[in-house]
Amino acid sequence: MFNGKSIVVTGGTGSFGRECVQQILARFKPARLIVFSRDELKQSEMQQDARFQSPCMRYFLGDIRDRDRLMVAFRGVDVIIHAAALKQVPAAEYNPHEFIKTNIGGATNIVDAAINCGVSRVVGVSTDKAVNPINLYGATKLCNDKVLVAGNSYAGRTPTRFSVVRYGNVIGSRGSVIPVFLQQRKQGRITVTDPHMTRFLIALSEGVKFVLDCTERMVGGEIFVPKIPSARTGDIAEAIGTGCKIEVVGRRPGEKTHEILVSRDDALNTLEFPDHLVITPVHPYWNDLTKKMGGRRCDDGFSYASHTNPFQLPLEKVRELCRGVATQLGFAADF
């Protein structure tokens, strides 16, 4: 569906955005592929990178807080992949106003501008922290998801449709636990907040592929959730920290012990497929669409949580995964 289309990736200079642009260029032939972000240096670096050399590439400076700028960026656009957000959990606790302006206000602007410009499909990238949130980042992403899903009601009979993709921690992304442990390993000391914590893990390339696949299959209003593995942070520390001192330092502000991708309260609205789950919206038009989509209705009381996930990575698989990340990021993988 991306061939011959005009596509915008908000947050296009971030880890997700760059991988998304690469995959679109490799798999499809878009008419225009627009990177929308607020960082001029990162845009300049992308323009000089051989991986992003294509006649279809465009670069648009702007902030999703600026609705008028989005209106200009979305003219003649068919598809929007919305990945722009403020994401660091501790930073959100101390800078709530900024996170609210970007993650919630920005989502509202995306919806308004997309409808007004006649965009066909909008997919927002979300996180497991949006489910039963205990930190401000998660709360803003929950609002982001609600705003995007409700966008389908705002769109009415216009062609614009909105959906959300929600997944867990991206392996090896900036600020994530594996690169932090690899850096600490050089000093012989690794700090773990809580070794019993569990987290959903997904490779960046897999996450982007899932988002692109969901953009093709979406109807509007769904929240797509991939089936992905979980791991204990203690196992990650043990895998990387061979010969290092491992110190437990306690949880940071806003951290959960375990994460959830589908809560018990959403169980009856959730459809299960072989490799993913779909949380369906509470709209009358979904009654017939659910039958056409297939899938199995989840049982009452079902939840998809990182500590009860049947796909738990054993220590050796965790070590193998960490070695792959180390090699990719230029760290020694001799553990």
Steps between C-alpha positions, in 0.01 A plus 500: 500500500800735533594492131434833334379656826617802700606400851597705806700355790481729803806466721669380183855567624463280811596133532157380388464767232832424331433125494148566371630716215759234411241222486257704291776583251605133486150350467294759313509777240332802659444822305618704799645394833504795739708511819329736746705591807629798696874419496675671209836332572354149487317584179824627347677178604224287345523693173871417479451131588515268197222283645250784457596612150187487286317747274184450710659627824386830650595667831263725690602689814221540751357408838181301551403761758451739205166418335547753220833348404342155489228634269771601252692172537191281446383660173455227239611228744342151497656330805641626831711287734503696825809416707591844641492510880690584817586161651734498801309387810706686767501819290121487479469496879689830528378667179131408480389812313736429211389138464132601508555763230679258267345159563138611554477840335707370210266205447201734497672713235579191292132398502372848408755557225460150352120535475518851357758393238309185398774253601379140454683310776674599822678250724635606839791320669430431867650310795416244767539782754165638378318208667402562864761779514676594823734757345430820312654376176262201499206726584577730208531203263166364625347838413680488164338163426156620608529815287599301191226238541240772559627669184290252303186652652624851429572401139137397447436427132832640384754241377745546790550201730719463808651195673769434761784247529613421855811298593772468764863603546699530179820296529808717477318832459645818651469501879378140519644256751734291282714791368513643854626169642753465216639844580513427873677172432810693395534624860439153648179600682141459385210665685161328493189675631320170575621160373145362518364753252377360171471678168357427157777512238484561126768570241473838333476346153219268616312788662517711185394208278203436728396867479521498120303174478232641733477815289400279208249285692341772719131589481500783755476505879702187575796472734740237360724306741771257381575176682860549617734348762565618856817493709607574858729802545702286742568251220606781267742629764635150565543432128697820437669532838722193500787586735336829604358609831121516473341749739126537569422873534118506522230610261507842336200735522208371294638151430279191511610153606316348203347644185163426337405515132136392538323551832227278647251781446564489124473120476145481365583756229815314393541263205786250490685407182800267458764774529314799641202632697252772404317712757184606320325832561160527663312624194182352345658475153755253639239223550511393135867582448602269784343203322681585176837535672490155653702432810392345828325705766711494818351358817380723781792559738765460230802731523829524315767589756880471493523271806220260391593504132548135390791610280769559768860511379737265691840631610692357203259660251534829687880472478477426127275801448731727698802387299317594182423848633860542620636414155251732333591792727875444487551356851706191582277190495735277707252393766 
